Amino acid sequence: METRARYILIGLFVFVASLAGFGFVYWLHATGGLGERAIYRVRFENTVSGLRPGAGVSFNGIRVGEVTDLHLRADNPSQVIVTIAVALGTPIRADTEARIEVQGLMGSPSIALSGGSPNLPPMTAAPGAPPLLVAAPNAGQDLAQAARETLARIDKILAENSDPLHETIANLDTFSGALARNSKSVDGILSGLEKTFGGGAAKGPPPTFDLTAARVTVSAAKKPPKELVVADPTTVVRNDTQRIILVASDGQSSFLENAQWADSAPKLIQAKIIQSLENANFLAGVGRPSDNLTADYQLLIDLHAFQIAETAPPVASIEFMAKIVDQKGRIIDSRLFRGEAPVKAMDPPAATEALNQAFSQAATDLVRWVAQKI
């Protein structure tokens, strides 16, 4: 009895497993992609390299089937007929495009379908044959073939233009040889451009120097209640700079490296003349035109020179014309003032000190002259 019961259980297990298998196959057939398919043929010109039976078929990026067969046409070996099976309802029209597509660099080829006019009816087959799609002539071209054709075109261009290319290379060789022979001159030119346009490493601002106002004692029995305005000096463009001017023996001008004044030369001289007059303390007030003083007199200054002559030895000098004008615009008096001092060394501290000494001489004479005339 026990043996018979075991056989019944084994038979029952086999029966249930068979039913489950048939049920799985039915489910897969109905919903898993083994349902009824529509068969189409796709005709490619030339190669379909890498395409194999079982390769996927997609429509607008959605997988709809697979390749079932590939073969050459017997009457035209340059054409390949690919048979595909796609899901029913796939909207394939007569103008649907077919091409070989590779996913990524290492992916396997597949057939990609796209497009198709919605106004056209679905494709129908001739009796006894699936519908035929005709792919574009280059639809089966793979990346390797495209690269080969591109290289062939480049090679053709190079072959057709070999003489001009040879001349261009020869000209480049001549030009590079000329550069090599004149490398020192090129370095000089580049260095000059760098200095002119401020190239190279960023540099900080140069050291700034100032003038010292003169201290003059003016003896006067009584301080006159007069106010004096020192007008903005006039000068040529060359002198209107913060740079320290150097003048060579031939008259050419340049600037002292790594040095500058605290302000442009005319403004700085105006400020120090005002301070020198204030130090003398013989006027009720001294100022600029912007100070809105009720001036009794105006001091006009025309700066002629404020420079270092590159002689042997070098000399610092200043020269300006001064005029005293009353309230009615009449010139009370005018005089040319000069100051000179030797330059001990052509470096910024020594050069500015010599110019400061020259200014002090001229400013002292100016203060005494103004005190005498007012």
C-alpha positions as CSV (number, residue, x, y, z in Angstrom):
1,M,0.0,0.0,0.0
2,E,2.8,2.4,0.9
3,T,4.5,1.8,-2.5
4,R,1.3,2.4,-4.3
5,A,0.8,5.7,-2.4
6,R,4.3,6.9,-3.4
7,Y,3.6,6.2,-7.1
8,I,0.3,8.2,-6.9
9,L,2.2,11.2,-5.3
10,I,4.9,11.1,-8.0
11,G,2.3,10.9,-10.8
12,L,0.4,13.8,-9.2
13,F,3.6,15.9,-9.0
14,V,4.5,15.2,-12.6
15,F,1.0,16.2,-13.7
16,V,1.0,19.5,-11.8
17,A,4.5,20.3,-13.1
18,S,3.3,19.6,-16.7
19,L,0.3,21.9,-16.2
20,A,2.6,24.6,-14.9
21,G,4.9,24.3,-17.8
22,F,2.1,24.5,-20.3
23,G,0.7,27.5,-18.4
24,F,4.1,29.3,-18.5
25,V,4.4,28.7,-22.3
26,Y,0.9,30.0,-22.8
27,W,1.6,33.1,-20.8
28,L,4.9,33.7,-22.6
29,H,3.2,33.2,-26.0
30,A,0.4,35.6,-25.1
31,T,2.2,38.4,-23.3
32,G,6.0,37.9,-23.3
33,G,6.9,38.5,-26.9
34,L,6.0,35.2,-28.6
35,G,2.7,36.4,-29.8
36,E,1.7,36.7,-33.4
37,R,4.2,38.7,-35.5
38,A,4.2,40.5,-38.8
39,I,6.9,39.5,-41.2
40,Y,8.7,42.1,-43.4
41,R,11.7,42.1,-45.6
42,V,14.3,44.9,-45.8
43,R,16.5,45.3,-48.8
44,F,20.0,46.8,-48.1
45,E,22.5,47.8,-50.7
46,N,26.1,46.7,-50.2
47,T,27.1,45.6,-46.7
48,V,25.3,44.9,-43.4
49,S,28.5,44.1,-41.5
50,G,27.9,42.5,-38.1
51,L,24.1,42.0,-38.4
52,R,23.0,38.5,-37.2
53,P,19.8,36.6,-36.9
54,G,18.3,37.4,-33.5
55,A,19.5,41.0,-33.7
56,G,16.9,43.5,-32.4
57,V,14.6,45.6,-34.4
58,S,13.4,49.0,-33.0
59,F,10.9,51.5,-34.2
60,N,11.7,55.1,-33.0
61,G,13.9,53.6,-30.3
62,I,11.4,51.1,-29.0
63,R,12.1,47.4,-29.5
64,V,9.4,45.8,-31.6
65,G,11.0,42.6,-32.9
66,E,14.1,40.8,-34.1
67,V,15.9,39.7,-37.3
68,T,15.0,36.2,-38.3
69,D,17.0,35.7,-41.5
70,L,19.6,37.2,-43.8
71,H,20.5,36.2,-47.3
72,L,22.0,37.6,-50.5
73,R,19.9,38.1,-53.6
74,A,20.9,35.5,-56.2
75,D,20.3,37.9,-59.1
76,N,22.1,40.8,-57.5
77,P,24.9,39.9,-55.0
78,S,25.3,43.5,-53.9
79,Q,21.9,43.5,-52.2
80,V,21.1,41.8,-48.9
81,I,17.6,40.8,-48.0
82,V,16.9,40.8,-44.2
83,T,13.8,39.2,-42.9
84,I,12.4,40.7,-39.7
85,A,9.5,39.8,-37.4
86,V,7.8,42.7,-35.6
87,A,4.9,43.0,-33.3
88,L,1.5,43.3,-34.9
89,G,0.4,46.9,-35.0
90,T,3.8,48.3,-35.6
91,P,3.1,51.4,-37.9
92,I,5.3,50.5,-40.8
93,R,4.5,52.4,-44.0
94,A,5.9,52.4,-47.5
95,D,8.1,55.4,-46.7
96,T,9.4,54.1,-43.3
97,E,13.1,54.4,-43.2
98,A,15.3,51.4,-42.3
99,R,19.0,51.5,-41.3
100,I,21.7,49.7,-39.5
101,E,22.3,51.1,-36.0
102,V,25.1,50.3,-33.5
103,Q,24.6,51.1,-29.8
104,G,27.9,52.6,-28.6
105,L,31.3,51.7,-29.9
106,M,31.2,48.1,-28.9
107,G,27.5,47.4,-29.3
108,S,26.1,44.8,-31.7
109,P,24.3,46.1,-34.9
110,S,20.5,46.1,-35.0
111,I,17.9,47.4,-37.4
112,A,16.3,50.8,-36.6
113,L,13.0,51.8,-38.2
114,S,11.7,55.3,-38.2
115,G,9.4,57.7,-39.8
116,G,6.5,57.0,-42.1
117,S,3.7,59.2,-43.2
118,P,0.5,58.8,-41.1
119,N,-1.6,59.4,-44.3
120,L,-0.3,56.2,-46.0
121,P,-1.8,52.8,-45.3
122,P,0.2,50.1,-43.6
123,M,2.3,48.1,-46.0
124,T,0.7,45.1,-47.7
125,A,2.5,42.1,-49.2
126,A,2.3,40.6,-52.6
127,P,0.8,37.1,-52.6
128,G,3.2,34.7,-51.2
129,A,5.8,37.2,-50.1
130,P,6.2,39.5,-47.0
131,P,6.1,43.3,-47.6
132,L,9.5,44.8,-48.8
133,L,11.1,47.9,-47.4
134,V,13.9,49.4,-49.4
135,A,16.7,51.0,-47.3
136,A,18.7,54.0,-48.4
137,P,22.0,53.1,-50.3
138,N,24.1,54.1,-47.3
139,A,21.8,52.7,-44.6
140,G,24.0,49.6,-44.1
141,Q,27.2,51.5,-43.8
142,D,29.0,50.9,-40.5
143,L,31.4,53.1,-38.6
144,A,34.5,51.4,-39.9
145,Q,33.3,51.7,-43.5
146,A,32.5,55.4,-43.0
147,A,35.9,56.0,-41.5
148,R,37.6,54.2,-44.5
149,E,35.6,56.3,-47.0
150,T,36.5,59.5,-45.1
151,L,40.2,58.6,-45.1
152,A,40.0,57.8,-48.8
153,R,38.5,61.3,-49.5
154,I,41.3,62.9,-47.4
155,D,43.9,60.9,-49.2
156,K,42.4,62.1,-52.5
157,I,42.5,65.8,-51.4
158,L,46.1,65.4,-50.3
159,A,47.1,63.8,-53.6
160,E,45.4,66.5,-55.6
161,N,47.1,69.3,-53.6
162,S,50.5,67.7,-53.1
163,D,52.4,70.4,-54.9
164,P,50.8,73.4,-53.0
165,L,51.3,71.5,-49.7
166,H,55.0,70.8,-50.6
167,E,55.5,74.5,-51.3
168,T,53.8,75.5,-48.0
169,I,56.0,73.1,-46.0
170,A,59.1,74.5,-47.8
171,N,58.0,78.1,-47.0
172,L,57.5,77.1,-43.3
173,D,61.0,75.6,-43.3
174,T,62.5,78.7,-44.8
175,F,60.6,80.9,-42.3
176,S,61.7,78.9,-39.3
177,G,65.3,79.0,-40.6
178,A,65.1,82.8,-40.9
179,L,63.7,83.0,-37.3
180,A,66.6,80.8,-36.1
181,R,69.2,83.0,-37.8
182,N,67.6,86.2,-36.3
183,S,66.7,84.9,-32.9
184,K,68.5,87.6,-31.1
185,S,66.7,90.3,-33.1
186,V,63.4,88.6,-32.4
187,D,64.2,88.5,-28.7
188,G,64.9,92.2,-28.7
189,I,61.7,93.0,-30.5
190,L,59.7,90.9,-28.1
191,S,61.4,92.6,-25.2
192,G,60.6,96.0,-26.6
193,L,57.0,95.1,-27.1
194,E,56.8,93.7,-23.5
195,K,58.1,97.0,-22.2
196,T,55.8,99.1,-24.4
197,F,52.6,97.2,-23.6
198,G,53.3,96.2,-20.1
199,G,53.6,92.5,-20.7
200,G,55.5,90.0,-18.5
201,A,55.1,89.6,-14.8
202,A,53.0,92.2,-13.1
203,K,55.0,94.9,-11.4
204,G,54.1,97.0,-8.4
205,P,53.9,100.8,-8.6
206,P,57.3,102.5,-8.6
207,P,58.5,104.4,-5.5
208,T,57.0,107.8,-5.0
209,F,59.0,111.0,-4.2
210,D,57.9,114.4,-3.0
211,L,59.3,118.0,-3.0
212,T,60.1,120.0,0.1
213,A,58.6,123.5,0.4
214,A,61.1,126.3,0.9
215,R,61.4,128.0,4.3
216,V,62.1,131.7,3.8
217,T,62.2,134.5,6.4
218,V,60.8,137.7,5.2
219,S,61.3,140.8,7.3
220,A,58.3,143.1,7.2
221,A,57.4,145.9,9.6
222,K,53.7,145.0,9.2
223,K,52.0,142.1,7.5
224,P,49.9,143.5,4.6
225,P,46.3,142.4,4.6
226,K,46.6,141.0,1.1
227,E,45.5,137.6,-0.3
228,L,47.3,135.9,-3.2
229,V,46.0,133.1,-5.5
230,V,48.5,130.8,-7.2
231,A,47.0,129.9,-10.5
232,D,47.3,126.4,-12.0
233,P,50.7,126.4,-13.8
234,T,50.8,126.1,-17.5
235,T,53.3,124.0,-19.3
236,V,53.9,121.8,-22.4
237,V,52.6,118.3,-22.5
238,R,56.0,116.7,-21.9
239,N,56.3,118.3,-18.5
240,D,52.7,117.4,-17.4
241,T,53.7,114.0,-15.9
242,Q,54.6,112.2,-12.7
243,R,57.6,110.6,-14.4
244,I,61.1,112.1,-13.8
245,I,62.3,113.5,-17.1
246,L,65.8,112.8,-18.5
247,V,67.1,114.8,-21.4
248,A,70.1,113.5,-23.4
249,S,72.7,115.7,-25.1
250,D,70.9,115.4,-28.4
251,G,67.6,116.7,-26.9
252,Q,65.9,113.3,-26.8
253,S,63.7,112.8,-23.7
254,S,63.2,109.6,-21.6
255,F,62.2,108.8,-18.0
256,L,64.0,107.6,-15.0
257,E,63.2,104.0,-14.2
258,N,61.5,103.0,-11.0
259,A,60.6,106.5,-9.7
260,Q,57.7,108.9,-9.9
261,W,56.5,112.2,-8.2
262,A,53.6,112.2,-5.8
263,D,51.6,114.2,-8.3
264,S,52.1,115.6,-11.8
265,A,54.9,118.0,-11.9
266,P,52.8,121.2,-12.4
267,K,50.4,120.3,-9.6
268,L,53.2,119.4,-7.3
269,I,55.1,122.6,-7.9
270,Q,52.0,124.7,-7.4
271,A,51.3,123.0,-4.1
272,K,54.9,123.5,-2.8
273,I,55.0,127.1,-3.9
274,I,51.8,127.8,-2.0
275,Q,53.3,126.0,1.1
276,S,56.5,128.0,0.7
277,L,54.5,131.3,0.6
278,E,52.6,130.2,3.7
279,N,55.9,129.4,5.5
280,A,57.1,132.9,4.9
281,N,54.0,134.2,6.6
282,F,53.8,137.7,5.1
283,L,50.4,137.5,3.4
284,A,46.9,137.4,4.9
285,G,46.1,134.3,2.8
286,V,47.5,132.1,0.0
287,G,45.5,129.6,-2.0
288,R,44.3,128.1,-5.3
289,P,41.6,129.4,-7.6
290,S,39.3,126.7,-6.2
291,D,39.6,128.1,-2.7
292,N,37.4,131.0,-3.6
293,L,39.6,133.6,-2.0
294,T,38.9,137.3,-2.5
295,A,42.3,137.7,-4.1
296,D,44.1,141.0,-4.3
297,Y,46.8,139.5,-6.5
298,Q,47.2,136.4,-8.7
299,L,50.5,134.6,-9.3
300,L,50.8,133.1,-12.8
301,I,53.4,130.4,-13.4
302,D,54.5,129.0,-16.7
303,L,56.7,125.9,-16.2
304,H,59.5,125.7,-18.8
305,A,61.5,122.8,-17.5
306,F,61.8,120.4,-14.6
307,Q,64.3,117.7,-15.6
308,I,67.8,116.1,-15.4
309,A,70.3,116.8,-18.1
310,E,72.3,113.7,-18.9
311,T,75.6,115.6,-19.1
312,A,78.9,114.8,-17.5
313,P,78.2,115.2,-14.7
314,P,74.4,115.2,-14.8
315,V,72.5,118.3,-13.6
316,A,69.0,118.7,-12.2
317,S,67.3,122.0,-13.2
318,I,64.0,123.8,-13.0
319,E,62.9,126.9,-14.9
320,F,59.6,128.8,-14.8
321,M,58.3,132.3,-15.6
322,A,56.3,134.0,-12.9
323,K,53.9,137.0,-13.2
324,I,52.1,139.0,-10.5
325,V,48.7,140.3,-11.7
326,D,46.4,142.7,-9.8
327,Q,42.6,142.6,-9.5
328,K,42.3,144.6,-12.7
329,G,44.4,142.2,-14.7
330,R,47.4,144.4,-14.9
331,I,50.8,142.7,-14.6
332,I,52.6,144.2,-11.6
333,D,55.9,142.4,-12.5
334,S,57.3,139.3,-14.1
335,R,60.5,137.3,-13.7
336,L,62.2,134.1,-14.9
337,F,63.3,131.8,-12.1
338,R,65.9,129.1,-12.4
339,G,67.5,126.5,-10.0
340,E,70.2,123.9,-10.6
341,A,71.9,121.2,-8.6
342,P,74.4,118.4,-9.4
343,V,73.2,114.8,-9.5
344,K,75.5,112.6,-7.5
345,A,74.1,109.3,-8.9
346,M,71.6,108.4,-11.6
347,D,69.4,106.5,-9.2
348,P,65.9,107.6,-7.9
349,P,66.9,108.9,-4.5
350,A,69.9,110.9,-5.7
351,A,68.0,112.2,-8.8
352,T,65.0,113.4,-6.9
353,E,67.1,115.0,-4.2
354,A,69.0,117.0,-6.8
355,L,65.7,118.2,-8.3
356,N,64.4,119.0,-4.8
357,Q,67.5,121.2,-4.3
358,A,66.9,123.0,-7.6
359,F,63.3,123.7,-6.8
360,S,64.2,125.0,-3.3
361,Q,66.5,127.6,-4.9
362,A,63.9,128.8,-7.3
363,A,61.1,128.8,-4.7
364,T,63.2,130.8,-2.3
365,D,63.9,133.4,-4.9
366,L,60.2,133.5,-5.9
367,V,59.0,134.0,-2.3
368,R,61.4,136.9,-1.7
369,W,60.4,138.5,-5.1
370,V,56.7,138.3,-4.3
371,A,57.3,139.8,-0.8
372,Q,59.2,142.6,-2.4
373,K,56.5,143.3,-5.0
374,I,53.4,143.1,-2.7
